[in-house]
Amino acid sequence: EQVLTVVPAGSAPPSPPAITLPPSNVSAIEGVTATFGVTATGDALRYQWTRNDVAIDGATSATYTTPALALTDNGAVFRVVVYNASGVVISAGATLTVSAAP
């Protein structure tokens, strides 16, 4: 598939996305939320978070906060797709570790 980007004369295309700080692994106890974040450079960036490689509805900003965690969330891997008109980059996976509440 080819993508055609139309740029008005005299202007440059947007700079492509680059991840400068990928999401980190998070450890939490069941019943609380966990937050993942990414830092990226580029123009007009858009974001899509995934859990175990499935897009999360509405998770379209530089941070994502989970619903309250359950033990079944242990081991889930979160990634973020950062994109704009000039390209796409996918972060490394960040693993969620969930422990039982005391």
C-alpha positions as CSV (number, residue, x, y, z in Angstrom):
1,E,0.0,0.0,0.0
2,Q,1.3,3.4,-0.9
3,V,0.6,6.6,1.0
4,L,0.5,10.0,-0.7
5,T,1.1,13.0,1.4
6,V,0.1,16.3,-0.1
7,V,2.1,19.2,1.2
8,P,1.4,22.9,0.2
9,A,4.2,24.5,-1.7
10,G,6.9,26.0,0.5
11,S,6.1,23.9,3.6
12,A,7.8,20.8,4.8
13,P,6.0,17.5,5.6
14,P,5.5,16.8,9.3
15,S,8.5,15.2,11.1
16,P,8.0,11.5,11.7
17,P,7.3,10.1,15.2
18,A,10.1,8.8,17.4
19,I,9.7,7.3,20.8
20,T,12.2,8.9,23.2
21,L,10.9,7.3,26.4
22,P,9.0,4.0,26.0
23,P,6.4,2.8,28.5
24,S,7.9,1.1,31.6
25,N,6.8,-2.1,33.4
26,V,4.3,-1.5,36.2
27,S,3.7,-3.4,39.4
28,A,0.5,-2.9,41.3
29,I,-2.0,-4.6,43.7
30,E,-5.4,-5.8,42.6
31,G,-8.2,-3.3,43.0
32,V,-6.1,-0.2,42.0
33,T,-5.4,1.2,38.6
34,A,-2.0,1.4,36.7
35,T,-0.8,4.1,34.4
36,F,1.5,3.7,31.4
37,G,3.0,6.6,29.6
38,V,5.2,7.3,26.6
39,T,7.3,10.3,25.5
40,A,7.6,10.9,21.7
41,T,8.7,13.5,19.3
42,G,7.2,14.5,15.9
43,D,4.5,16.7,14.6
44,A,0.8,16.2,15.1
45,L,1.3,12.9,16.9
46,R,-1.6,10.5,17.5
47,Y,-1.6,7.5,19.9
48,Q,-3.2,4.1,20.2
49,W,-2.6,1.9,23.2
50,T,-2.8,-1.9,22.9
51,R,-3.2,-4.7,25.5
52,N,-1.8,-8.0,24.4
53,D,-1.7,-6.6,20.8
54,V,-5.4,-5.6,20.8
55,A,-6.3,-1.9,20.5
56,I,-7.9,-0.5,23.6
57,D,-11.0,1.6,22.8
58,G,-10.6,5.3,23.7
59,A,-6.9,4.9,24.7
60,T,-5.6,7.6,22.4
61,S,-3.3,9.9,24.4
62,A,0.3,9.8,25.6
63,T,-0.8,8.1,28.8
64,Y,-3.2,5.2,29.5
65,T,-4.7,4.3,32.9
66,T,-6.2,0.9,33.3
67,P,-9.5,0.1,35.0
68,A,-9.3,-1.3,38.5
69,L,-6.9,-4.3,38.3
70,A,-7.7,-8.0,38.9
71,L,-5.3,-10.8,39.3
72,T,-6.2,-12.0,35.8
73,D,-4.5,-8.8,34.5
74,N,-1.1,-10.1,35.7
75,G,1.3,-10.5,32.8
76,A,-0.6,-8.3,30.3
77,V,1.7,-6.5,27.9
78,F,0.9,-2.9,26.9
79,R,2.3,-1.1,23.8
80,V,1.5,2.2,22.2
81,V,1.4,2.9,18.5
82,V,2.5,6.5,17.8
83,Y,1.8,7.8,14.3
84,N,1.3,10.8,12.1
85,A,1.1,11.5,8.3
86,S,4.8,10.8,8.1
87,G,5.1,7.4,9.8
88,V,4.3,4.9,12.5
89,V,6.4,3.6,15.4
90,I,5.4,1.0,17.9
91,S,6.8,0.9,21.4
92,A,8.4,-2.0,23.1
93,G,6.0,-3.9,25.4
94,A,5.6,-2.9,29.1
95,T,4.5,-5.8,31.3
96,L,1.9,-5.4,34.1
97,T,2.5,-7.3,37.3
98,V,-0.5,-7.6,39.6
99,S,-0.2,-8.9,43.1
100,A,-2.9,-9.9,45.6
101,A,-4.1,-7.2,47.9
102,P,-2.9,-7.7,51.5
